[in-house]
């Protein structure tokens, strides 16, 4: 087997591009979980990250940092913010678990 990292990077770039395109097409969208989390404000990056986690819940803070060209600590803060706002939960262990987006 070869190194899958170039393929993973390629796919994450395509996913992020798709999310950005969908976001541009849905400017009137108020946010994720409207009705459940009325009044909770999300940044554009938080909304993008929610969509990215819907597609791949196994993403790590390091991979998110690479995707958005931010520090790992900033990625951790984004995840913590989304957890506190009730949009995501962690299922399983830190190492083998995954992020689940609440509907």
Secondary structure, 3 states (H helix, E strand, C coil): CCCCHHHHHHHHHHHHHHHHHHHHHCCCCCCCCCCCCCCCCCCHHHHHHHHHHHHCCCCCHHHHHHHHCCCHHHHHHHHHHHHHCCCEEEECCCCCCEEEECC
